[in-house]
């Protein structure tokens, strides 16, 4: 074993080296939106398959959205939100 110490780096530091501030904000917003969708679906006790029936958005698309494997179009998000009793709201991002 080597006596060399490995410097540990926080993810936030690495993230700032790789991504722009705008890309980080967009990613954070995407994660927040997906988290809200998943939470709303689970709170209503709705499976992805049932959400497909209610929204008209296929279950595989819902699964890819929930796992972050796709960036959905706004109309897809709105179709999914409606049966969950949710909508989008545009708010100021200024502090």
C-alpha positions in Angstrom: 0.0 0.0 0.0 1.2 3.5 -0.8 1.7 6.1 1.9 0.4 8.8 -0.5 -2.8 10.4 0.8 -5.7 10.8 -1.6 -7.3 14.2 -1.6 -11.1 13.8 -1.3 -13.1 16.2 -3.4 -16.7 17.2 -2.7 -19.2 16.6 -5.5 -20.1 20.3 -5.6 -16.5 21.2 -6.4 -16.3 18.7 -9.2 -19.7 19.7 -10.5 -18.6 23.4 -10.7 -15.6 22.3 -12.7 -17.7 20.3 -15.2 -20.9 22.3 -15.5 -21.8 26.0 -15.9 -24.0 27.6 -13.2 -26.9 27.6 -15.6 -26.5 23.8 -16.3 -26.4 23.2 -12.5 -29.6 25.3 -11.9 -31.4 23.4 -14.8 -30.3 20.1 -13.4 -31.5 21.0 -9.9 -34.8 22.2 -11.3 -35.2 19.0 -13.2 -34.5 16.9 -10.1 -37.0 18.9 -8.1 -39.7 18.5 -10.7 -39.2 14.8 -11.0 -39.2 14.4 -7.3 -42.5 16.2 -7.0 -44.0 14.1 -9.7 -42.9 10.9 -8.1 -44.1 12.0 -4.6 -47.5 13.1 -6.0 -48.0 9.8 -7.8 -47.1 7.8 -4.7 -49.2 9.9 -2.4 -52.2 9.3 -4.6 -51.4 5.6 -4.6 -51.2 5.6 -8.4 -48.9 3.1 -10.3 -47.1 4.2 -13.4 -49.5 2.0 -15.4 -52.5 3.7 -13.9 -50.9 7.1 -14.5 -50.6 6.1 -18.2 -54.3 5.4 -18.3 -55.1 8.7 -16.7 -52.7 10.9 -18.6 -52.3 9.3 -22.0 -48.5 9.2 -21.5 -47.1 5.7 -21.9 -45.7 4.0 -18.9 -42.2 3.6 -20.4 -42.1 7.4 -20.9 -43.2 7.9 -17.3 -40.5 5.5 -16.1 -37.8 7.2 -18.1 -38.9 10.6 -16.8 -38.9 9.3 -13.2 -35.4 7.9 -13.5 -34.1 11.0 -15.2 -33.2 9.2 -18.4 -35.2 11.7 -20.5 -36.0 15.4 -20.6 -39.7 15.5 -21.3 -41.4 18.2 -23.3 -43.6 20.6 -21.3 -46.8 19.2 -22.8 -45.8 15.7 -21.5 -45.2 17.1 -18.0 -48.6 18.9 -18.0 -50.4 15.7 -19.1 -48.8 13.8 -16.2 -49.4 16.5 -13.7 -53.2 17.0 -14.4 -54.4 13.6 -13.0 -52.1 14.1 -10.0 -54.0 17.3 -9.2 -50.9 19.4 -9.9 -49.8 22.1 -12.4 -46.8 24.2 -13.2 -46.4 27.7 -11.9 -43.9 30.3 -13.2 -42.3 32.2 -10.4 -39.4 34.6 -10.1 -36.0 33.1 -9.4 -34.7 36.4 -8.0 -34.1 36.2 -4.2 
